[in-house]
Amino acid sequence: MNTKRRPKKRFDRSTWMRVLENKTLVTARKRAGYTQYDLAALAKCTQATISALETGAMRGCSEDLAKTIAKWLDRDVEELFERHDGSRLQRVTNASGSTRREAAVA
């Protein structure tokens, strides 16, 4: 069986955004009438990402994702997120906490 999958949307990770106030993000989402699942589908990310941003488990996201979330919530990006230039997005680990390690170059 040959099933074609839709490619994941790739976000620019050169600039990352930090959530200013978690409660503001939750309030804006509820005021717009979206569930976490609905907003995740519109922003092309997972529901777990939206939940982590709202609870503070994930402190930052890419600039593209922040702009997409702000667009669907009908808010300015500056109302919801704080910009951090020149920094890389923090590494995300899986549930067991393991991360990839690069081989040491001799």
Helices and strands as residue ranges (DSSP letters): E 16-19, H 22-32, H 36-43, H 47-55, E 60-62, H 63-72, H 77-80, E 81-84
